[in-house]
């Protein structure tokens, strides 16, 4: 009887529930790598590594490397490292399960079928939100492993439209390490 109820629950799951499950699985990751690119070519490509629970390394051309551990940022520019305290919770707010769920709950979510990302099969979804009168459309591709493979968000900032593409890889890769700079 329990198995039948579980199967029925799965059969009735929709795209919003799919993305909630992706959010939970993603927030449980120990590490991953991200590449962020903007259609506005004035915004440089950024690469980021994450190691749970609270370590980030961001590499941006022209800016250098920024490492965040907890509520402290370390900036390395021209071979010099600076330690900069950040307001408590600045980065950890993005790793909160309830925040991710609120974002999915506020959106209209639709499944767009199957697609391919970096040569691998993925399910494609569209989330549409209207926050502050400005509609935002987000496309998400989810790999067969249940993790996001790519996210594209299109919106307006300062009167200009642009698309940000985030590509994820190296899930739970033990070789990703983020240490305090020397």
Buried (B, 14 or more C-beta within 10 A) or exposed (E): EEEEEEEEEEEEEEBBBBBBBBBEBBBEBEBBBBBBBBEEEEBEEBBBBBBEEBBBBBBBEEEBBBBBBBBBBBBBEEEEBEEEEEEEEEBEEEBEEEEBBEBBEEBEBEBEEEBEBEEEEBBBBBBEBEEEEEEBBBBBBBBEEBBBBBBBBBBEEEEEEBBBBBBBBBBEBEEBEBEEBE
